[in-house]
């Protein structure tokens, strides 16, 4: 997006005619200079919403309905209750904000049909991009001592989080600080979305994955990210395109990241019956996340003081370590025994999902996200994401023999129930609905299903039959492949969309001729990242609460592009050979 666009959007926001009380006229009297009450809510308001930059943008953003004294008083009373009550009634407190939230109109991206672009680029051009992305990852590791990822706040929020979902979050989350931030961010969303500030905060873009152009991006390190970078670097090393020096550097980086995943980020937890497991925390203790001192304090102020392990980071870390050839004893733990305790069983433990933002899908058989730490803390309540469950299947296939899955009926039953969950999702078409996903895009689900399907197909035929006697994987494959071919690559894509398409198409056995649109987009946009890397930063994953928080980065884009091109190249060379 050009400088002229942002300059014009900023001018219109700063000079708009004010029509009703602003966010600050609502909140300042009860939150700005108050003593007593919940200190976090007051500090959050001052830090996140009351800072000078946002005040300047939102000072002319008003809501006409709040000119009604009774309605304004009702909203302020809710904020006072959130501030002062020892045990707030969050459903009642959230209702005035939820009602306002339902007045905004947000939509998911709707790309235009793509123009035909002929045959695929030359193999040499594809290989040049693979080398550029591999060099970028190794250079970033050499410069930083790790490969960074970034988080950025999009204050306009997620289209799927409306008034009903806000109440779900306020009543299902456990941390008061996280509830405070969800309440206040969602109140601010209304003033942003219904004013000229909207176009500044949320400019248009090409494709599905959102570019990360927010001015404040928080650099950090997590085992979840390292696990993916391990897979990307292994893909580079196996491509035959890395120089001897790159191979040596890549092996060192992979070894370090494996250690970060399964040792530095290791945390012990226990199940309800007292059985202890070593799992992987999403955010290791300081100083390992590599936050700056400024952002470490901001994280605390925004309500992210406690971070607990999660099932996805654990699965991806175990998978990456397995692919890297690690023999660490942690990998011998049969994770399926642990995941079974977080698997939803209809009529038995359904309340385990306390934040059901995607309740349009049936949870039976799915594994929930967050793991209680040893202290029993569960700040985010719990939710259930389909893509996470693909990662659980994938790591189980890679460790099928080690965990004796086929020989242990209860472990095999856990796998069968996750597959049944995925089959229902595909058969209904719900996998293609953004609302069905908590942390990911449907397009990323398609790429990760390709990754899971490849691990499944690498198993001996007898093992495949035991795992999937009903042919569920072929049904899911057909639905996902149809979506990628008929919708994703038929529309305008950005680089990240194109990389996801290639990962899915390559691993699901599509005709290499269908790769052309994605390949052209990737090769044609090389250099768009300027000095930061070959490509821009795009949305990899997200959180919908407390607001829309995007995670990605230039290195993430390079990793996905590298993997997508390496897979496509392998298929193209194989077909031509």
PEVENTA-V222091 format. One record per residue. N is the residue number from 1. RES is the residue in one letter. SS is DSSP state (helix for helix, strand for strand, loop for the rest). PSI is psi in whole degrees, -180 to 180 (NA if undefined). Layout:
n->N res->RES ss->SS psi->PSI
n->N res->RES ss->SS psi->PSI
This chain:
n->1 res->X ss->loop psi->137
n->2 res->X ss->loop psi->161
n->3 res->X ss->helix psi->-39
n->4 res->X ss->helix psi->-36
n->5 res->X ss->helix psi->-51
n->6 res->X ss->helix psi->-37
n->7 res->X ss->helix psi->-44
n->8 res->X ss->helix psi->-41
n->9 res->X ss->helix psi->-40
n->10 res->X ss->helix psi->-42
n->11 res->X ss->helix psi->-45
n->12 res->X ss->helix psi->-35
n->13 res->X ss->helix psi->-40
n->14 res->X ss->helix psi->-19
n->15 res->X ss->helix psi->8
n->16 res->X ss->loop psi->152
n->17 res->X ss->loop psi->129
n->18 res->X ss->loop psi->136
n->19 res->X ss->loop psi->77
n->20 res->X ss->loop psi->170
n->21 res->X ss->strand psi->142
n->22 res->X ss->strand psi->174
n->23 res->X ss->helix psi->-40
n->24 res->X ss->helix psi->-31
n->25 res->X ss->helix psi->-27
n->26 res->X ss->helix psi->-47
n->27 res->X ss->helix psi->-32
n->28 res->X ss->helix psi->-44
n->29 res->X ss->helix psi->-23
n->30 res->X ss->helix psi->-12
n->31 res->X ss->helix psi->-14
n->32 res->X ss->loop psi->-52
n->33 res->X ss->loop psi->39
n->34 res->X ss->loop psi->148
n->35 res->X ss->loop psi->141
n->36 res->X ss->loop psi->177
n->37 res->X ss->loop psi->-167
n->38 res->X ss->loop psi->113
n->39 res->X ss->helix psi->-34
n->40 res->X ss->helix psi->-43
n->41 res->X ss->helix psi->-44
n->42 res->X ss->helix psi->-43
n->43 res->X ss->helix psi->-39
n->44 res->X ss->helix psi->-45
n->45 res->X ss->helix psi->-46
n->46 res->X ss->helix psi->-39
n->47 res->X ss->helix psi->-51
n->48 res->X ss->helix psi->-38
n->49 res->X ss->helix psi->-25
n->50 res->X ss->loop psi->10
n->51 res->X ss->loop psi->155
n->52 res->X ss->helix psi->-39
n->53 res->X ss->helix psi->-46
n->54 res->X ss->helix psi->-35
n->55 res->X ss->helix psi->-42
n->56 res->X ss->helix psi->-40
n->57 res->X ss->helix psi->-39
n->58 res->X ss->helix psi->2
n->59 res->X ss->loop psi->-23
n->60 res->X ss->loop psi->9
n->61 res->X ss->loop psi->104
n->62 res->X ss->strand psi->161
n->63 res->X ss->strand psi->116
n->64 res->X ss->helix psi->-32
n->65 res->X ss->helix psi->-20
n->66 res->X ss->helix psi->-1
n->67 res->X ss->helix psi->-16
n->68 res->X ss->loop psi->114
n->69 res->X ss->helix psi->-38
n->70 res->X ss->helix psi->-41
n->71 res->X ss->helix psi->-39
n->72 res->X ss->helix psi->-42
n->73 res->X ss->helix psi->-39
n->74 res->X ss->helix psi->-42
n->75 res->X ss->helix psi->-44
n->76 res->X ss->helix psi->-38
n->77 res->X ss->helix psi->-38
n->78 res->X ss->helix psi->-42
n->79 res->X ss->helix psi->-36
n->80 res->X ss->helix psi->-41
n->81 res->X ss->helix psi->-40
n->82 res->X ss->helix psi->-33
n->83 res->X ss->helix psi->-41
n->84 res->X ss->helix psi->-27
n->85 res->X ss->loop psi->136
n->86 res->X ss->loop psi->-36
n->87 res->X ss->loop psi->81
n->88 res->X ss->loop psi->145
n->89 res->X ss->loop psi->93
n->90 res->X ss->helix psi->-29
n->91 res->X ss->helix psi->-43
n->92 res->X ss->helix psi->-42
n->93 res->X ss->helix psi->-40
n->94 res->X ss->helix psi->-18
n->95 res->X ss->helix psi->-46
n->96 res->X ss->helix psi->-36
n->97 res->X ss->helix psi->-41
n->98 res->X ss->helix psi->-41
n->99 res->X ss->helix psi->-40
n->100 res->X ss->helix psi->-38
n->101 res->X ss->helix psi->-32
n->102 res->X ss->loop psi->-2
n->103 res->X ss->loop psi->-7
n->104 res->X ss->loop psi->154
n->105 res->X ss->loop psi->112
n->106 res->X ss->loop psi->146
n->107 res->X ss->loop psi->154
n->108 res->X ss->loop psi->158
n->109 res->X ss->loop psi->144
n->110 res->X ss->loop psi->82
n->111 res->X ss->loop psi->154
n->112 res->X ss->loop psi->159
n->113 res->X ss->strand psi->142
n->114 res->X ss->loop psi->152
n->115 res->X ss->loop psi->143
n->116 res->X ss->loop psi->140
n->117 res->X ss->loop psi->21
n->118 res->X ss->loop psi->-152
n->119 res->X ss->loop psi->169
n->120 res->X ss->loop psi->157
n->121 res->X ss->loop psi->166
n->122 res->X ss->loop psi->147
n->123 res->X ss->helix psi->-36
n->124 res->X ss->helix psi->-36
n->125 res->X ss->helix psi->-40
n->126 res->X ss->helix psi->-44
n->127 res->X ss->helix psi->-34
n->128 res->X ss->helix psi->-39
n->129 res->X ss->helix psi->-40
n->130 res->X ss->helix psi->-46
n->131 res->X ss->helix psi->-41
n->132 res->X ss->helix psi->-42
n->133 res->X ss->helix psi->-41
n->134 res->X ss->helix psi->-43
n->135 res->X ss->helix psi->-39
n->136 res->X ss->helix psi->-46
n->137 res->X ss->helix psi->-44
n->138 res->X ss->helix psi->-37
n->139 res->X ss->helix psi->-41
n->140 res->X ss->helix psi->-41
n->141 res->X ss->helix psi->-43
n->142 res->X ss->helix psi->-38
n->143 res->X ss->helix psi->-43
n->144 res->X ss->helix psi->-19
n->145 res->X ss->loop psi->2
n->146 res->X ss->loop psi->173
n->147 res->X ss->loop psi->114
n->148 res->X ss->loop psi->156
n->149 res->X ss->strand psi->160
n->150 res->X ss->strand psi->148
n->151 res->X ss->strand psi->142
n->152 res->X ss->strand psi->139
n->153 res->X ss->strand psi->128
n->154 res->X ss->strand psi->104
n->155 res->X ss->loop psi->-11
n->156 res->X ss->loop psi->-14
n->157 res->X ss->loop psi->-176
n->158 res->X ss->loop psi->138
n->159 res->X ss->loop psi->-25
n->160 res->X ss->loop psi->-8
n->161 res->X ss->loop psi->102
n->162 res->X ss->loop psi->-162
n->163 res->X ss->helix psi->-44
n->164 res->X ss->helix psi->-44
n->165 res->X ss->helix psi->-31
n->166 res->X ss->helix psi->-44
n->167 res->X ss->helix psi->-39
n->168 res->X ss->helix psi->-46
n->169 res->X ss->helix psi->-46
n->170 res->X ss->helix psi->-32
n->171 res->X ss->helix psi->-17
n->172 res->X ss->helix psi->-24
n->173 res->X ss->loop psi->155
n->174 res->X ss->loop psi->-30
n->175 res->X ss->loop psi->128
n->176 res->X ss->helix psi->-39
n->177 res->X ss->helix psi->-39
n->178 res->X ss->helix psi->-35
n->179 res->X ss->helix psi->-42
n->180 res->X ss->helix psi->-49
n->181 res->X ss->helix psi->-36
n->182 res->X ss->helix psi->-43
n->183 res->X ss->helix psi->-49
n->184 res->X ss->helix psi->-40
n->185 res->X ss->helix psi->-41
n->186 res->X ss->helix psi->-29
n->187 res->X ss->helix psi->-44
n->188 res->X ss->helix psi->-34
n->189 res->X ss->helix psi->-38
n->190 res->X ss->helix psi->-46
n->191 res->X ss->helix psi->-34
n->192 res->X ss->helix psi->-50
n->193 res->X ss->helix psi->-24
n->194 res->X ss->loop psi->24
n->195 res->X ss->loop psi->176
n->196 res->X ss->loop psi->-13
n->197 res->X ss->helix psi->-26
n->198 res->X ss->helix psi->-46
n->199 res->X ss->helix psi->-22
n->200 res->X ss->helix psi->-42
n->201 res->X ss->helix psi->-31
n->202 res->X ss->loop psi->66
n->203 res->X ss->loop psi->159
n->204 res->X ss->loop psi->161
n->205 res->X ss->loop psi->170
n->206 res->X ss->loop psi->135
n->207 res->X ss->loop psi->-161
n->208 res->X ss->loop psi->-58
n->209 res->X ss->loop psi->133
n->210 res->X ss->loop psi->129
n->211 res->X ss->strand psi->146
n->212 res->X ss->loop psi->82
n->213 res->X ss->loop psi->12
n->214 res->X ss->loop psi->143
n->215 res->X ss->loop psi->-26
n->216 res->X ss->loop psi->113
n->217 res->X ss->loop psi->132
n->218 res->X ss->strand psi->112
n->219 res->X ss->strand psi->137
n->220 res->X ss->strand psi->175
n->221 res->X ss->loop psi->140
n->222 res->X ss->loop psi->152
n->223 res->X ss->helix psi->-34
n->224 res->X ss->helix psi->-43
n->225 res->X ss->helix psi->-44
n->226 res->X ss->helix psi->-38
n->227 res->X ss->helix psi->-41
n->228 res->X ss->helix psi->-39
n->229 res->X ss->helix psi->-33
n->230 res->X ss->helix psi->-48
n->231 res->X ss->helix psi->-40
n->232 res->X ss->helix psi->-45
n->233 res->X ss->helix psi->-37
n->234 res->X ss->helix psi->-38
n->235 res->X ss->helix psi->-41
n->236 res->X ss->helix psi->-45
n->237 res->X ss->helix psi->-33
n->238 res->X ss->helix psi->-9
n->239 res->X ss->loop psi->-20
n->240 res->X ss->loop psi->4
n->241 res->X ss->loop psi->-8
n->242 res->X ss->loop psi->140
n->243 res->X ss->loop psi->164
n->244 res->X ss->helix psi->-39
n->245 res->X ss->helix psi->-39
n->246 res->X ss->helix psi->-38
n->247 res->X ss->helix psi->-46
n->248 res->X ss->helix psi->-45
n->249 res->X ss->helix psi->-39
n->250 res->X ss->helix psi->-41
n->251 res->X ss->helix psi->-39
n->252 res->X ss->helix psi->-43
n->253 res->X ss->helix psi->-43
n->254 res->X ss->helix psi->-45
n->255 res->X ss->helix psi->-42
n->256 res->X ss->helix psi->-43
n->257 res->X ss->helix psi->-35
n->258 res->X ss->helix psi->-44
n->259 res->X ss->helix psi->-41
n->260 res->X ss->helix psi->-41
n->261 res->X ss->helix psi->-51
n->262 res->X ss->helix psi->-3
n->263 res->X ss->helix psi->-61
n->264 res->X ss->helix psi->-37
n->265 res->X ss->loop psi->10
n->266 res->X ss->strand psi->141
n->267 res->X ss->strand psi->141
n->268 res->X ss->strand psi->137
n->269 res->X ss->strand psi->175
n->270 res->X ss->strand psi->152
n->271 res->X ss->loop psi->178
n->272 res->X ss->loop psi->-29
n->273 res->X ss->loop psi->6
n->274 res->X ss->loop psi->-4
n->275 res->X ss->loop psi->134
n->276 res->X ss->strand psi->141
n->277 res->X ss->strand psi->150
n->278 res->X ss->strand psi->122
n->279 res->X ss->strand psi->-178
n->280 res->X ss->strand psi->126
n->281 res->X ss->strand psi->146
n->282 res->X ss->loop psi->-27
n->283 res->X ss->loop psi->106
n->284 res->X ss->loop psi->161
n->285 res->X ss->loop psi->157
n->286 res->X ss->loop psi->146
n->287 res->X ss->loop psi->11
n->288 res->X ss->loop psi->-33
n->289 res->X ss->loop psi->-14
n->290 res->X ss->loop psi->27
n->291 res->X ss->loop psi->147
n->292 res->X ss->loop psi->161
n->293 res->X ss->helix psi->-37
n->294 res->X ss->helix psi->-49
n->295 res->X ss->helix psi->-26
n->296 res->X ss->helix psi->-40
n->297 res->X ss->helix psi->-40
n->298 res->X ss->helix psi->-44
n->299 res->X ss->helix psi->-43
n->300 res->X ss->helix psi->-44
n->301 res->X ss->helix psi->-30
n->302 res->X ss->loop psi->-2
n->303 res->X ss->loop psi->14
n->304 res->X ss->loop psi->40
n->305 res->X ss->loop psi->-36
n->306 res->X ss->loop psi->128
n->307 res->X ss->loop psi->135
n->308 res->X ss->loop psi->163
n->309 res->X ss->strand psi->165
n->310 res->X ss->strand psi->159
n->311 res->X ss->helix psi->-32
n->312 res->X ss->helix psi->-49
n->313 res->X ss->helix psi->-39
n->314 res->X ss->helix psi->-48
n->315 res->X ss->helix psi->-48
n->316 res->X ss->helix psi->-37
n->317 res->X ss->helix psi->-44
n->318 res->X ss->helix psi->-41
n->319 res->X ss->helix psi->-48
n->320 res->X ss->helix psi->-43
n->321 res->X ss->helix psi->-40
n->322 res->X ss->helix psi->-46
n->323 res->X ss->helix psi->-31
n->324 res->X ss->loop psi->-2
n->325 res->X ss->loop psi->17
n->326 res->X ss->loop psi->145
n->327 res->X ss->loop psi->19
n->328 res->X ss->loop psi->136
n->329 res->X ss->helix psi->-23
n->330 res->X ss->helix psi->-30
n->331 res->X ss->helix psi->-15
n->332 res->X ss->helix psi->-14
n->333 res->X ss->loop psi->127
n->334 res->X ss->loop psi->90
n->335 res->X ss->helix psi->-28
n->336 res->X ss->helix psi->-30
n->337 res->X ss->helix psi->-37
n->338 res->X ss->helix psi->-47
n->339 res->X ss->helix psi->-31
n->340 res->X ss->helix psi->-30
n->341 res->X ss->helix psi->-16
n->342 res->X ss->helix psi->9
n->343 res->X ss->strand psi->131
n->344 res->X ss->loop psi->132
n->345 res->X ss->loop psi->119
n->346 res->X ss->loop psi->130
n->347 res->X ss->loop psi->-4
n->348 res->X ss->loop psi->-58
n->349 res->X ss->loop psi->31
n->350 res->X ss->helix psi->-33
n->351 res->X ss->helix psi->-7
n->352 res->X ss->helix psi->-33
n->353 res->X ss->loop psi->100
n->354 res->X ss->loop psi->-15
n->355 res->X ss->loop psi->77
n->356 res->X ss->loop psi->60
n->357 res->X ss->loop psi->-25
n->358 res->X ss->loop psi->48
n->359 res->X ss->loop psi->10
n->360 res->X ss->loop psi->-12
n->361 res->X ss->loop psi->159
n->362 res->X ss->loop psi->128
n->363 res->X ss->loop psi->-16
n->364 res->X ss->loop psi->124
n->365 res->X ss->loop psi->-15
n->366 res->X ss->loop psi->154
n->367 res->X ss->strand psi->131
n->368 res->X ss->loop psi->170
n->369 res->X ss->loop psi->-59
n->370 res->X ss->strand psi->144
n->371 res->X ss->loop psi->129
n->372 res->X ss->loop psi->134
n->373 res->X ss->loop psi->180
n->374 res->X ss->loop psi->-27
n->375 res->X ss->loop psi->-3
n->376 res->X ss->loop psi->13
n->377 res->X ss->loop psi->141
n->378 res->X ss->loop psi->70
n->379 res->X ss->loop psi->-30
n->380 res->X ss->loop psi->14
n->381 res->X ss->loop psi->-136
n->382 res->X ss->loop psi->151
n->383 res->X ss->loop psi->-176
n->384 res->X ss->loop psi->122
n->385 res->X ss->loop psi->132
n->386 res->X ss->helix psi->-40
n->387 res->X ss->helix psi->-39
n->388 res->X ss->helix psi->-41
n->389 res->X ss->helix psi->-26
n->390 res->X ss->helix psi->-39
n->391 res->X ss->helix psi->-36
n->392 res->X ss->helix psi->-43
n->393 res->X ss->helix psi->-46
n->394 res->X ss->helix psi->-45
n->395 res->X ss->helix psi->-29
n->396 res->X ss->helix psi->-38
n->397 res->X ss->helix psi->-39
n->398 res->X ss->helix psi->-24
n->399 res->X ss->loop psi->27
n->400 res->X ss->loop psi->-47
n->401 res->X ss->loop psi->-44
n->402 res->X ss->loop psi->-40
n->403 res->X ss->loop psi->1
n->404 res->X ss->loop psi->48
n->405 res->X ss->loop psi->-46
n->406 res->X ss->loop psi->-26
n->407 res->X ss->loop psi->-8
n->408 res->X ss->loop psi->104
n->409 res->X ss->helix psi->-41
n->410 res->X ss->helix psi->-31
n->411 res->X ss->helix psi->-43
n->412 res->X ss->helix psi->-37
n->413 res->X ss->helix psi->-37
n->414 res->X ss->helix psi->-43
n->415 res->X ss->helix psi->-45
n->416 res->X ss->helix psi->-38
n->417 res->X ss->helix psi->-33
n->418 res->X ss->helix psi->-41
n->419 res->X ss->helix psi->-40
n->420 res->X ss->helix psi->-39
n->421 res->X ss->helix psi->-46
n->422 res->X ss->helix psi->-36
n->423 res->X ss->helix psi->-43
n->424 res->X ss->helix psi->-40
n->425 res->X ss->helix psi->-43
n->426 res->X ss->helix psi->-44
n->427 res->X ss->helix psi->-34
n->428 res->X ss->helix psi->-14
n->429 res->X ss->loop psi->1
n->430 res->X ss->helix psi->-22
n->431 res->X ss->helix psi->-26
n->432 res->X ss->helix psi->-2
n->433 res->X ss->loop psi->120
n->434 res->X ss->helix psi->-30
n->435 res->X ss->helix psi->-21
n->436 res->X ss->helix psi->-12
n->437 res->X ss->loop psi->139
n->438 res->X ss->loop psi->-49
n->439 res->X ss->loop psi->-3
n->440 res->X ss->loop psi->165
n->441 res->X ss->loop psi->153
n->442 res->X ss->helix psi->-35
n->443 res->X ss->helix psi->-35
n->444 res->X ss->helix psi->-35
n->445 res->X ss->helix psi->-43
n->446 res->X ss->helix psi->-44
n->447 res->X ss->helix psi->-42
n->448 res->X ss->helix psi->-28
n->449 res->X ss->helix psi->-38
n->450 res->X ss->helix psi->-43
n->451 res->X ss->helix psi->-44
n->452 res->X ss->helix psi->-42
n->453 res->X ss->helix psi->-40
n->454 res->X ss->helix psi->-41
n->455 res->X ss->helix psi->-38
n->456 res->X ss->helix psi->-45
n->457 res->X ss->helix psi->-16
n->458 res->X ss->loop psi->-10
n->459 res->X ss->loop psi->157
n->460 res->X ss->loop psi->149
n->461 res->X ss->helix psi->-39
n->462 res->X ss->helix psi->-38
n->463 res->X ss->helix psi->-42
n->464 res->X ss->helix psi->-42
n->465 res->X ss->helix psi->-40
n->466 res->X ss->helix psi->-36
n->467 res->X ss->helix psi->-39
n->468 res->X ss->loop psi->67
n->469 res->X ss->loop psi->-22
n->470 res->X ss->loop psi->3
n->471 res->X ss->loop psi->29
n->472 res->X ss->helix psi->-38
n->473 res->X ss->helix psi->-35
n->474 res->X ss->helix psi->-35
n->475 res->X ss->helix psi->-47
n->476 res->X ss->helix psi->-44
n->477 res->X ss->helix psi->-46
n->478 res->X ss->helix psi->-42
n->479 res->X ss->helix psi->-44
n->480 res->X ss->helix psi->-44
n->481 res->X ss->helix psi->-41
n->482 res->X ss->helix psi->-41
n->483 res->X ss->helix psi->-44
n->484 res->X ss->helix psi->-44
n->485 res->X ss->helix psi->-40
n->486 res->X ss->helix psi->-23
n->487 res->X ss->helix psi->-55
n->488 res->X ss->helix psi->-57
n->489 res->X ss->loop psi->-8
n->490 res->X ss->loop psi->-9
n->491 res->X ss->strand psi->169
n->492 res->X ss->loop psi->131
n->493 res->X ss->loop psi->153
n->494 res->X ss->loop psi->-179
n->495 res->X ss->helix psi->-41
n->496 res->X ss->helix psi->-43
n->497 res->X ss->helix psi->-45
n->498 res->X ss->helix psi->-40
n->499 res->X ss->helix psi->-42
n->500 res->X ss->helix psi->-41
n->501 res->X ss->helix psi->-44
n->502 res->X ss->helix psi->-41
n->503 res->X ss->helix psi->-44
n->504 res->X ss->helix psi->-51
n->505 res->X ss->helix psi->-43
n->506 res->X ss->helix psi->-42
n->507 res->X ss->helix psi->-13
n->508 res->X ss->loop psi->10
n->509 res->X ss->loop psi->25
n->510 res->X ss->loop psi->157
n->511 res->X ss->loop psi->127
n->512 res->X ss->helix psi->-22
n->513 res->X ss->helix psi->-24
n->514 res->X ss->helix psi->-8
n->515 res->X ss->helix psi->-18
n->516 res->X ss->helix psi->-48
n->517 res->X ss->helix psi->-43
n->518 res->X ss->helix psi->-41
n->519 res->X ss->helix psi->-43
n->520 res->X ss->helix psi->-41
n->521 res->X ss->helix psi->-45
n->522 res->X ss->helix psi->-49
n->523 res->X ss->helix psi->-39
n->524 res->X ss->helix psi->-26
n->525 res->X ss->loop psi->5
n->526 res->X ss->loop psi->130
n->527 res->X ss->loop psi->-5
n->528 res->X ss->loop psi->-20
n->529 res->X ss->loop psi->-7
n->530 res->X ss->helix psi->-133
n->531 res->X ss->helix psi->-16
n->532 res->X ss->helix psi->-15
n->533 res->X ss->loop psi->179
n->534 res->X ss->loop psi->-31
n->535 res->X ss->loop psi->164
n->536 res->X ss->loop psi->170
n->537 res->X ss->loop psi->136
n->538 res->X ss->strand psi->167
n->539 res->X ss->strand psi->118
n->540 res->X ss->strand psi->-57
n->541 res->X ss->strand psi->175
n->542 res->X ss->strand psi->166
n->543 res->X ss->strand psi->144
n->544 res->X ss->loop psi->-18
n->545 res->X ss->loop psi->147
n->546 res->X ss->loop psi->-21
n->547 res->X ss->loop psi->-172
n->548 res->X ss->strand psi->109
n->549 res->X ss->strand psi->116
n->550 res->X ss->strand psi->145
n->551 res->X ss->strand psi->132
n->552 res->X ss->strand psi->-152
n->553 res->X ss->loop psi->165
n->554 res->X ss->helix psi->-38
n->555 res->X ss->helix psi->-36
n->556 res->X ss->helix psi->-45
n->557 res->X ss->helix psi->-44
n->558 res->X ss->helix psi->-39
n->559 res->X ss->helix psi->-45
n->560 res->X ss->helix psi->-41
n->561 res->X ss->helix psi->-45
n->562 res->X ss->helix psi->-49
n->563 res->X ss->helix psi->-42
n->564 res->X ss->helix psi->-44
n->565 res->X ss->helix psi->-39
n->566 res->X ss->helix psi->-42
n->567 res->X ss->helix psi->-44
n->568 res->X ss->helix psi->-43
n->569 res->X ss->helix psi->-43
n->570 res->X ss->helix psi->-43
n->571 res->X ss->helix psi->-42
n->572 res->X ss->helix psi->-43
n->573 res->X ss->helix psi->-40
n->574 res->X ss->helix psi->-41
n->575 res->X ss->helix psi->-40
n->576 res->X ss->helix psi->-26
n->577 res->X ss->loop psi->NA
